[in-house]
């Protein structure tokens, strides 16, 4: 009972994780669902040429995501992880229905806002759930599923949008399609295991033990329960206050999580995702093909990260990922140099962009959402994840809002140099502050961080 000599079989927990990652697929799908159909939507709903209205259709979901993210900790702790997934699916289904049937701009914005709340709630709960139901030996691999599912969602939205110019009103089908995986998530989550960590936190030890048996197998239940009881300090029922996260004894781990998400967004990744088409167009590459290239680079990097996450570890992938992103941005700087012209400039620009997306997907993309629930103590885990995901959405919004203006005022060389500098700052930050969690149980990680709280 004191020492676990063999790792639990991965296949017991695998179906539960796969169902949960439908939330990540939906997140990716709704991020990309309006990109290609936006022109058709604006024509049909009567706001064609109104750039403010078009921007609101895209960004209203980000506002909803911030709301969903802020509420996610309270919801996940209040009703449990499984029901939180179902609550995440509900506004996505309602929002998609309203968007698919509306005849006005106001209806579209309401639908996008509702979808956004699900987009904000889903990733936070998913990060908690995957961390808490996965065996330590494959937790990194399962964490990579989150990024892979997001990539597949983005590519799915691109694929569904292909007939948009050929078939009138096809954009409505694009929204209708999203209700299918949302319905699957809500239904199949009924049959999935609840988080044993949440059950134990609620004082339901017998149920936690039963769920451990479903997820890990009978021989590993006693060890898993013994690990949980090591950290039973009798304070789990207390309400976690915001002051504890901002300047209490848990400040250090919340600081690490918040800065990681801020650096991830300030690296320029969403600027690349949002505005890559113009770079490819200047190289004579059609926008559809450009989006496919970006999607393939993202997916390929995510698959490699999945294979390496439990071999090299989280910290190593983060270090090399941010370093590779810095080099990629320097290629973009070189492409914008006046001394580089013609085909050389175009190859450097396109190659740098694909390399940037690929290296992002190797670590800076998938690792933070996996690492943070691992390093957060059980008592504050859901609230701390919610706080850090809110930081993610705020920086995501401002990067998307300000990028084009900064590009115009500062020029590509200076702006891309700033992005490269941020990536190198991230390398230094990770090296000094991030601990390795590969192969460790959540309780071992928490004990390792206790002296530093």
N, C-alpha and C positions, 0 to 999 in steps of 0.2 A: 504494500500500500504506500510505502514511503518513497519508492523509486519506480518510475515508469520505464520499463526496459524496452518496450516496443512502441512504435507509433500507432495510433488508431488508424483504421482503414479509411481512406479518403472517400470511398464510394457511398458510405452511409450519409455523410453530410452534403455530398455533391448535389442531389436533386433539390434540396432546400435552398442552396446558394443560387442555383440556376434560376429557380422561380423568382427569387428576390431580385436578381439582376435585370429582370424585366423593367424594374423601376429606372435603371440606368439606361436601358434601351429607349424607353419613353422620353427620358431626359434628352438624349441625343436627337431623337426624332423631332421633338418639338423645338429644339434649337434650330434645326434646319428646315422645318416644314414650310416656312413662309418665304425662304430665300428665292427660290425659283418662281413660285406662283405670285409673288408680290405685285407684279405688273398686272396680271389678270385680275387679282383681287381688287386692285385700285380702279380698274376699268369697270368692273361689274358693280362695285359699291359706290362709284361716283366720286372718288377723290384722286383720280389720276392727275399727276403733276403737282400735287400737294405734298411736298417733301416732309413737312411736319407730321402729317397724318400717316404717311408711309413709315416714318421713323417710329411713331407711336405703336403701330401694328407690330413692329419688330421688338421694341423695347418694353412694352407694357408687361410682357411675360416676365421680364427681369424684375420689375417692381413686385409682381406677385410672388416671384421666387424668393425675394428678400423676406416677404411676410411669412411664407411657408417655412423658410429656414429659421427665422426667429422663433416660430412656434414649435419647431420640430422636437426640441428637447423636452418641453412640457408634454407634448402629445406622446412621444415615445415612452416616457416614464409613467405617464398617467394611464394609458390604455394598453401598453405593451407593444413590442415590435411588430407582431403580426397584424394587429388591428391598425397600427399606424400605416402599414403598407396599404391596407384597404382604404383608409382615409385619404391616402395619397392618390389612389386610383380614381376615387369618386370625383374630385374637381376636374381631373383630366378628362373623364368621360363627359361630364356636364359641359365643360368648356369647349371640348371638341364638337359636341352636339350643337351648341350655340353658334360657334364659328362656322360650322358646315351649313347651317340653315339660315343665317342672318341675311338681311337685305340692306343693312345699314352699317356705317362705320362704328357707331356706338355699340352695336351688338357684337361686332368683331373684337372690339377692345375689351368688352366684358368677358367674352370667351377666352381671349388671350390672358387676361388677368387671372381667371379661374385656373386655366392650365398652368400658369406660372406658379400658383401656390402649391400645386402638386409637384412641379419641377423642383421647388425649393425644399419641400418636405422629403421627397423620395431619396435623394443622394445622402442626406444626413442619416436617415433611418437605415439605409442600405449599408453605409459605412459601419454603423454600430452592429447591425445584425451579422454581417459577414465576419467581423472581428470576433463576435461573441459565440458564434456557432461553429467556427472552423477549428480543426485540430492545429496545434502550433506548427506542425511540420509542413502543412500546406496552406497556412493562412496567407502567406504572400502571394502564392499562385491564385488563390481564390480572390484576393484583393485586386489582382490584375484583371479579373473578369469584369470588374466595374468599368474600367477604361475600354476594354474590348467591346462590351455591350454598348457603351456610348458611341464608339466608332461605327458599330453596325447600325445603330439608330440613325446617325447622321447620313450614312450611305443609303439606308432604307428610304429616308426622306428624299434623297437625290433621285433614287431609282423610281419611286412612286411619282415624282414630279416630271418625269421625262415626257409624257403625252400632253403636258400643260398647254402647249401652243397649238396642238393639233385638235384637241377636243374641248369645246366650249364648256365652261363650268367644271372642268376637271379638278380645280383647286378645292372644290367642296369634297370630292372623293378623298383627297389627300388628308383632310381632317377626319372624315369618317373612318378611314383605315386605322387611325391611331386608337380608336375605341376598342379594337380587337385585342391588342396586347394588354391594354388597361383592364379589360374585362377578365382576361386570363390571370393577371396578377391578383385581382380581387378574389377570384374564385379559388385558384389553386393554393393561395396562401392559407386557406382554411385547413389544408392537409399538411402544412409545413410545421416544423417544430417551433415552439416559442423559445426565446433566448433563455437558457438556464440561468445566466447571470441576472437577468431582470427578475425572473421568478424567485431566485434566492434573495434578491434585494427586497422583494415584497414579503419575505418570510414564508414562502411556499417551497420549502426544502424538498418535500417528497415529489412535487411536480418537477422541480429542477433536476432531481435525480433521474426521473423517468425520461426527461428530454435528453439528458446526457447519454442515456442508454440508446435512444434512437439515433443520436448523432455520432457517438463514439464507439458503441458496442459495450456489452456487459462488463468485460474484464477491465475497462478503463474508467468505470463510473466512480469507484471508491477513490481513486487517485484524483479525479477531477473535482469531486466534492471536498476532498481534503485540501486541495489547493484553494478552493473558494473560502473555506473556513479560516484559513491563515489570516485573511484580511478582514474578518468580521470584527470591527471595532465598535459596533453598536451605534454607529452614527448614520447608517444608511437611510433611515427614515426621515432625517432632518432635511429641511428645505435648503437647497443650494442657492445662496444669494449671489447677485451679480458682483458684489464687493469681493467675494471670495475668489472669483475668476480674475478680477482686475488687479487686486493688490493683496490678496490673502495668501495662504500657504501654498495654494495651487497656481500662483501667478506664473511661475517659471514655465510649466508645461503649456499653459494657455498662451503665453508669450511666444514660445517656439512654434506652436500651431498657427497662430495668427500671422506671424512674420513669414512662415513658409508659404501660406496662401497668398499673402501680399506680394512676395517675391515672384511667385508663380505667375501672377497676373501682370506685374510690372515688367516681366521679361519680354512682353510684347506678343505673347502667343495668340491672344484673341484678335489683336490687330492683324496678325498674319491670316487667321482663319476668316475674319470678316472682309478683308480687303485684298486677298491674294489674286482674285480674278483679274484686277487691273494690271498686275505684273505679268501674268501669263498672256493677257491680250496683247500687251506691248511686244511680247516675244512671238506673236502670231499663233498662239495656242488657243483654241476655242475654250470658252468658259466652262462648258460641260466637261470637257476632257481635263481641264485644269482642276476642277473639283474632284474628279476621280483620282487624279494623281495625288492630291492632298490627302484624300481619304485612304488610299492604299498605303501611303507613307505613314499615316497615323496608325492604321491597323497593323501594319508590319512591325512597327516599333512596339506596339502594345503586346503583340504575340511574343516577341523576343523578351520583353520585360516579364511576361508571365513565366517563361521558361527559366529566367535567371533570378527571379525575386527571392526564392528560397535557397538559391545556391550562392550568389554573390552577396545578398543582403540588401536592405533598404538604403542604408547610408551610402554604400558604394555606387548604387545605381543613381542616386540623387547627385552625387559629386560629378560623375562622368556625364550625366544628362545635362546639368547646368553648364559644365565646361564645353560640351559639344554645341550647346545653344549659343554660347558666347562666340565660338569660332564661326558658327553659321551667320551670326549677325555681322561679324567682321567681313565675311564674304559679301554681304549686302552693302556694307560700307565701301568695299573695293569696287563693287559694281557701279556705285553712284559717283565714283571718282572721275573727274574730268579727263584724266589720262587714260582711262579705260573706256573704249567705245565699241560700237558695232556688236558683232556676235559675241565677243568676249564678255561684254557687259551683260548681255541677256543670259548667257550660260551661267555666269556667276550669280546673277539675281535669282533665276529659277532654281539652280542647284542649291544655292544657299537657303532658299525658302523650303525646299523639300527636305534638306538636311536638318533644318530647324524643327520642322514638324516631327521628323523621325526621332531626333534626339530628345525632344520633349516627351514623346510617347514612351521612351525608354525608362524614364524615372520621374521627371518633374510633373508629368501628368498623373500617373497612377499612384505614386508613392504617398503624397500627402494625405489623401483620403483614407489610405490604409494605415499609415503610421500614427496618425493622431488618435484614433480610438485605442490603439495599442498602448500609447504612452500616458493617456489620461486615466487617472484612478477611477475605479468602478463607481464611486459615489458621485463624481461630477461628470462622468463620461458623456451622457446625453446632452447636458447643458453646455459643456465645453465644446463638443462637436457642433452644436447649433450656433454658438457664438462665432467659432472660427469659420463656419460655412457662410455666415452673414458677412464676415470680412471679405470672403471670396466674392460674394455677389456685389458688394459695394465697389470693390476695385475693378471687377469685370465691367460694371456699368460705366465707370468713369474712363477706363481705358478706351472702350468703344466710343464713348461720347467725344473724347478729346483728341483721338489719334489723328484724324484728318486735318484738324486745325493746327496741331503741333507739327505735322508733316509739312504743311504749307509755310508755317512761320520759321521753323528751324531748319528745314531741308532734310533729305533722307540721310545724308552722311552723319549729321549731328544726332538726329533722333535714333538711328540704328546704333550709333556709338553709345548712346545712353542705355539702350536695351542691352548691349553687350556688357556694359559696366555693371548693370543690375545682375546679370547672370553670373559674373565673376564675384560680386558681393554675395550672391547666394551660395557659391562654392565655399567661400570663407565662413559664412554663417553655418552651413551644414557641418563643416569640418569641426567647428568649435562647440556646437550646441546639440546636434542630433546624436542620440545613442542608437546602437544597433539592436534590433529586436528579433532578428531572424532566429527561428527555432525555439524561442522562449515562450513560456505560458504568460498569459496576461498578469497572473499573480507574481511571477518572477520579475517581470518588467516593473510592476508597481513597487515591489520591495526594493528593487535597485534604485528607484527614484525617490523613495521615502526620505532618505537623509537630506535630499536637496530641496524638499518642498518647503 
